[in-house]
Amino acid sequence: MTTAEATEVRPVTLVTSDGERLEFGCAPGRSVLEAAAEAGAALPASCKQGTCGSCHASVAEGDYELGAHSPAALPPERRAAGEVLLCRTFPRGPLSVTLPYDGSRILRGGIPRRQAVIVALETVACETVRLELRAEPTEDGGTDCQFDPGQFVELQVPGHDAKRAYSLANTGNWEGRMEFYIRLRPGGLFSTYLRERARPGQTLTAFGPQGAFGLRETGLRPRWFVAGGTGLAPLLSMVRHMAEWQEPQPARLLLGVNTEEEVFGTAELDAVAAELPGFSHRVCVWRPGPSWRGPVGTPADLLAADLAEAPAAPDIYVCGPPPMVDAVVQVAARAGVPAEHVFYERFLPT
Ligand code: FES
């Protein structure tokens, strides 16, 4: 490579699933994700370090270097097929990329920032809390909080620069309501704040909504949702959205937890089932006590059994810890579900 080539800005073209084109330059050493942000377009992303997979896309044309990343975020076979993680993609020349989401998921002018007051904080299961915020009015007086089911916001840890991403469990609304289910991690920065200092009335800074995970329009194909622990949150948002809009696809949700003390969300799922014809849900416990009467095992086990009896491949939406998501993706592949029917988001412990 010549010195001129080494310093040259590389032209990047991104094309969204609805045909929108974004063109910008990417300086040497900058990832496509960083260059897009510098050009005023915040693309869906979360960890920004090659571990979550939320910035995945496909290269249509061009040469690039792919930096260090987790094989769980981008399995070798997908990498070989031209998929990339945009936070780890460094163009070597002109690059053309196809994005798996439409233009509405790209935030122009950066990620929105809102102040939001804690209105509820309650323990709903072992080491799991429900946090409800009410966004304060924007500068123009707006109180709405619109987002697509499946999206997340980042909450700034009070007293720190650090932010933590949490999926929204409710649906878009005009009152500024944001609801989260959060697993409390030992020593976690935001977990420690929630455990020790958080109180109703305190104000947090929220960045978002963000993210490309969400419902896809695929006609009347059944929608199956598979959640591990608090991975239920974005899937609860999706089925609540389906209930609000009375969407006609048959739907089922499988939730897996480690012990029965970790079960939560049952009343909320029952409420969806009461409103949404064709929706059902089940909870399985991996290591139950003697009093547990429900299914035993992982949600991947439940899914395998259900797929064996399914007349046709459904769409499958998955969210939870990486090993659980990977197990579900493998079960779906073994059952013959096409990879393009499977949509997932991994929850990373933070
Ligand atoms: Fe790129 Fe997480 S944002 S892998």
Residues whose N, C-alpha, C, O or C-beta is under 5 A from the ligand:
A	BS01	FES	A45 S46 C47 K48 Q49 G50 T51 C52 G53 S54 C55 A73 L85 C87
